[in-house]
Amino acid sequence: MASIIKRGPYQYQATVRRRGYKTQCKTFESRADAEAWAQAVESSMHRGKFRDPSGIKQITLEQALRLYEEKVTAHKKRPQQERSRINRLCRHPMAQRYIAEMRACDFAEYRDERLKQVGANTVRLELALLSHLYTIAIKEWSWPLEHEVRNVRKPKPPAVGSGGWKMTRNSACSRPSGCRAGGNARSGWTRAFALPSRPGCGRVRFSTWNGPT
């Protein structure tokens, strides 16, 4: 049975009592939020799906990441890069928050902040690490968490060839940077015209100023 008690102008305490479960209490700023939480808890108890979150209330995101590092990362063939990502995440102020209180909006804010500092692929890899942390915590450690990272949009991967050198009429008719006056012209033009023939094909096509070799 659920009850809602007003404790102040913006404090509503919801309490759920049910036989076979520990009493659950939580305080909200609005009565509507308190009622919604109480209904959700009662429903999960009725379906036998409720898991008491009290066991992980004092575990920070950093502690969860270090546990993941010990139990998962350490057993990978090449753990160095993932350890580096974990260290980077642990240095962020977000890592000091309790994981049970983290929401998708927190990770979305982290994503937007990081996109101003590093490339999209780096952020995708960091979010993938956090997502797998939640998957392992829920499935293998039986932590009563919602998979918040799953609800966060991932940055789009960079387009293939973006940021690379593109052939233009002007670049084709100008001396490449590697071709100095009086130097080996062939080496400079080789760099300019070494183009891959087909995807997956290791051969390249070489051309010089005077024509194909």
C-alpha positions as CSV (number, residue, x, y, z in Angstrom):
1,M,0.0,0.0,0.0
2,A,1.3,3.4,-0.9
3,S,0.9,6.7,1.0
4,I,1.9,10.3,0.2
5,I,2.8,12.7,3.0
6,K,3.4,16.4,2.5
7,R,6.4,17.5,4.6
8,G,6.9,21.0,3.3
9,P,6.0,23.4,0.5
10,Y,7.9,21.4,-2.1
11,Q,8.4,18.1,-0.3
12,Y,6.2,15.0,-0.7
13,Q,7.3,11.7,0.8
14,A,6.0,8.6,-0.9
15,T,6.0,5.4,1.1
16,V,5.2,1.9,-0.2
17,R,4.6,-1.0,2.1
18,R,4.0,-4.6,0.9
19,R,4.4,-7.9,2.6
20,G,7.6,-9.7,1.7
21,Y,9.4,-6.4,0.8
22,K,11.3,-3.8,2.7
23,T,9.4,-0.5,3.1
24,Q,10.4,1.9,0.3
25,C,10.5,5.7,0.8
26,K,11.4,8.5,-1.5
27,T,10.9,12.3,-1.4
28,F,9.8,14.4,-4.4
29,E,9.2,18.1,-5.1
30,S,5.7,17.5,-6.5
31,R,2.9,15.2,-5.5
32,A,2.4,14.0,-9.0
33,D,6.0,12.7,-9.1
34,A,5.6,11.0,-5.8
35,E,2.4,9.3,-6.9
36,A,4.0,8.1,-10.2
37,W,7.0,6.6,-8.3
38,A,4.8,4.9,-5.8
39,Q,2.6,3.4,-8.5
40,A,5.7,2.1,-10.4
41,V,7.1,0.5,-7.3
42,E,3.8,-1.1,-6.4
43,S,3.4,-2.4,-10.0
44,S,7.0,-3.9,-10.0
45,M,6.4,-5.6,-6.6
46,H,3.1,-7.0,-7.8
47,R,4.8,-8.5,-10.9
48,G,7.7,-9.8,-8.8
49,K,10.2,-7.6,-10.7
50,F,11.1,-5.2,-7.9
51,R,14.7,-5.0,-6.9
52,D,15.7,-3.0,-3.8
53,P,18.1,-0.2,-4.8
54,S,19.4,0.4,-1.2
55,G,22.4,-1.9,-1.9
56,I,23.9,0.4,-4.5
57,K,22.8,3.8,-3.2
58,Q,26.3,4.7,-2.0
59,I,28.2,3.4,-5.1
60,T,29.6,6.2,-7.3
61,L,30.0,5.9,-11.1
62,E,33.8,5.9,-10.5
63,Q,33.5,2.9,-8.1
64,A,31.4,1.1,-10.7
65,L,33.9,1.8,-13.5
66,R,36.8,0.6,-11.3
67,L,34.8,-2.6,-10.6
68,Y,34.2,-3.0,-14.3
69,E,38.0,-2.5,-14.9
70,E,38.8,-5.2,-12.4
71,K,36.2,-7.8,-13.6
72,V,36.0,-7.1,-17.3
73,T,38.7,-4.9,-18.7
74,A,41.5,-6.7,-17.0
75,H,40.6,-10.0,-18.8
76,K,40.7,-8.5,-22.3
77,K,43.6,-9.3,-24.6
78,R,44.6,-5.6,-25.0
79,P,43.1,-3.7,-22.1
80,Q,45.3,-0.6,-22.4
81,Q,43.0,1.6,-24.5
82,E,39.9,0.8,-22.4
83,R,41.8,1.5,-19.2
84,S,42.7,4.9,-20.6
85,R,39.0,5.6,-21.3
86,I,38.1,4.5,-17.8
87,N,40.7,6.8,-16.3
88,R,39.5,9.7,-18.4
89,L,35.9,9.1,-17.3
90,C,36.9,8.8,-13.6
91,R,38.6,12.3,-13.8
92,H,35.3,13.9,-14.8
93,P,33.2,15.4,-12.0
94,M,30.2,13.2,-13.2
95,A,32.1,10.1,-11.9
96,Q,31.6,11.3,-8.3
97,R,27.9,11.0,-8.5
98,Y,26.0,8.0,-7.3
99,I,25.2,5.6,-10.2
100,A,21.7,5.0,-8.9
101,E,20.9,8.7,-9.4
102,M,22.4,9.0,-12.9
103,R,19.9,9.7,-15.6
104,A,20.1,9.8,-19.4
105,C,20.2,13.6,-19.4
106,D,23.4,13.4,-17.4
107,F,25.1,11.3,-20.0
108,A,23.7,13.5,-22.8
109,E,25.2,16.5,-21.2
110,Y,28.6,14.7,-20.9
111,R,28.3,13.8,-24.6
112,D,27.7,17.4,-25.7
113,E,30.5,18.6,-23.5
114,R,33.0,16.1,-24.9
115,L,32.0,16.8,-28.5
116,K,33.4,20.3,-28.1
117,Q,36.7,18.8,-27.1
118,V,37.3,15.6,-29.1
119,G,36.0,13.9,-32.2
120,A,32.7,12.0,-32.5
121,N,34.3,8.6,-32.6
122,T,36.1,9.2,-29.3
123,V,32.8,10.1,-27.7
124,R,31.1,7.1,-29.3
125,L,33.7,4.8,-27.7
126,E,33.3,6.4,-24.3
127,L,29.5,6.0,-24.4
128,A,29.9,2.4,-25.6
129,L,32.0,1.7,-22.5
130,L,29.4,3.3,-20.2
131,S,26.7,1.3,-22.0
132,H,28.5,-2.0,-21.5
133,L,29.1,-1.1,-17.8
134,Y,25.4,-0.8,-17.3
135,T,24.7,-4.0,-19.2
136,I,27.1,-6.0,-17.1
137,A,25.9,-4.3,-13.8
138,I,22.3,-5.2,-14.6
139,K,22.7,-8.7,-16.1
140,E,25.7,-10.1,-14.1
141,W,25.9,-8.1,-10.9
142,S,22.1,-7.9,-10.5
143,W,22.2,-4.2,-9.8
144,P,18.7,-2.6,-9.7
145,L,19.4,0.0,-12.4
146,E,17.6,1.3,-15.5
147,H,19.9,1.2,-18.5
148,E,20.1,5.0,-18.8
149,V,22.9,5.1,-21.4
150,R,20.8,3.2,-23.9
151,N,18.5,6.2,-24.1
152,V,21.3,8.6,-25.2
153,R,21.8,9.4,-28.8
154,K,25.3,8.4,-30.1
155,P,27.2,10.9,-32.2
156,K,27.2,10.0,-35.9
157,P,30.5,8.5,-37.1
158,P,32.6,10.7,-39.3
159,A,32.0,10.1,-43.1
160,V,34.6,7.9,-44.8
161,G,37.3,10.1,-46.3
162,S,36.2,13.2,-44.5
163,G,39.1,15.5,-43.6
164,G,41.3,13.7,-46.2
165,W,43.0,15.2,-49.2
166,K,40.8,15.7,-52.3
167,M,42.0,16.0,-55.9
168,T,41.1,19.3,-57.6
169,R,42.1,20.8,-60.9
170,N,44.4,23.3,-59.1
171,S,46.0,20.7,-56.9
172,A,46.6,18.4,-59.9
173,C,48.4,21.1,-61.8
174,S,50.5,22.5,-59.0
175,R,53.8,21.1,-57.5
176,P,53.1,18.9,-54.5
177,S,54.7,19.9,-51.2
178,G,57.0,16.9,-51.3
179,C,58.5,18.0,-54.7
180,R,61.1,20.6,-54.3
181,A,62.7,22.6,-57.1
182,G,65.8,20.7,-58.3
183,G,64.9,17.6,-56.2
184,N,63.4,14.3,-57.1
185,A,60.3,15.2,-59.0
186,R,59.1,11.6,-59.3
187,S,58.8,11.2,-55.5
188,G,56.6,14.3,-55.2
189,W,54.3,13.4,-58.0
190,T,54.1,9.8,-56.8
191,R,52.7,11.1,-53.5
192,A,50.2,13.3,-55.2
193,F,48.9,10.5,-57.5
194,A,49.1,7.4,-55.4
195,L,45.3,6.6,-55.5
196,P,43.7,3.4,-54.2
197,S,42.2,1.5,-57.2
198,R,39.4,-0.4,-55.4
199,P,38.2,-0.9,-51.8
200,G,40.1,-3.9,-50.3
201,C,42.7,-3.8,-53.1
202,G,46.3,-3.1,-51.9
203,R,47.5,-1.9,-55.3
204,V,47.9,1.8,-56.1
205,R,48.1,3.6,-59.4
206,F,51.2,5.7,-59.9
207,S,51.4,8.6,-62.3
208,T,54.1,11.2,-63.1
209,W,54.0,14.6,-64.7
210,N,55.1,13.1,-68.1
211,G,52.5,10.3,-68.1
212,P,51.9,6.9,-66.5
213,T,54.9,4.8,-65.6
